[in-house]
């Protein structure tokens, strides 16, 4: 796989070095080559299996995010487009195995968390239900079509889209209608399992769709994850575009648009709170009964990433207030120390900041000085490895988690491509329907 794409990797790395300098260029070259050279396995059925890094499983979320910086070159590189199509086809097949699962095995061998008390399948590595696990495969399938016009990866897209719509609709009334249960015997952390005999925190119907876990794979505190719901809105609108332009399926388009509008209305009605320091902002989670959680997590979808996901513009007033709140000490997972500052996660130890969040902050920033500072921080905290890590101690970057974490490498590359003027702008997410 690495040899097939060696020319592309070398050419883009040279362009980055020419525009950004040798120091940035060296780290970029290492990170940009990493995903294509270390994470992919061609399968006999013509699909591609991708590991997230140091875990031998394929996450639907990670395998899309890992490919993000390469999307800018698929229109000019047929071999790269073929690779993405083969990943997309495998993702869509996995969703149809179990739309509640987040991570899958290379073969139906029962590897992974087989002892979890949930409806496991031998293909499934882990069955933590997260809204974004359905959003990301839709995003990759759409992006590949939007940038190349190819449709050979969409054979089962309509089935996947229908499955996502059905699941998200059921989970709008989790208490009354959901079949999903999850408990992990002897979890290392309380966030590895669900309360109430696997049902999760109690929620009231709002129009939002419920999620058992966050994109960190940690259990939600209040059930309705606002960034996940916003991501679902954008991907439902992408479903409607594909249903109309490619699939000739007006009913699917109508269902996707109606659900997107309903969830979007619910975010703006139930997902906003009055912050004591920042005014009206988006909550990270709510439960529909009035409780709200004010925080943000490094993993995407996050509140910080909403413009990157297409839910709003970077200059949207609600987003700007929310951004100010999550990039401040009022977010319990924002840390500042000797190496800089940024957003971490309850998923990692103590005062750890995530390179993913630093890259997202850069991609959503409008101030050139802020963007330059974030690039310096990323290039100064890889601890001499030339690669990004899951997280690092904000007071000592040589203390870090997960030395091989492809998603972090990809987000660093995406940010650098943006700074270098090599990141092509995605098509805008369609506006909501007029009703």
Secondary structure, DSSP 8 states (H G I E B T S, - for coil): -TTTTHHHHHHHHHHHHHHH-HHHHHHHHHHHHHHHHHSEEE-TTS-EEE--BSSSSEEHHHHHHTTGGGGGGTTT-HHHHHHHHHHHHHHHHHHHH-TT-SEE-SSSS--S-TTSBS---TTEEE----HHHHHHHHHHHHHHHHHH---TT-TTHHHHHHHHHHHHHHGGGHHHH-----B-TT-SSGGGS-HHHHT-S----SS----SB-TTS-B-SSSEEHHHHHHHHHHHHHHHHHHHHTS--HHHHHHHHHHHHHHHHHHHHHSEEEETTTEEEE-SEE-SSS-EE----SSSS-STTHHHHTSS-TT-HHHHHHHHHHTSTTSTTEEEETTEEEE--TTS-TTEE-HHHHHHHHHH---HHHHHHHHHHHHTSSTTSSS--SEEETTEEEEEE-S-BHHHHHHHHHHHHHHTT--------------
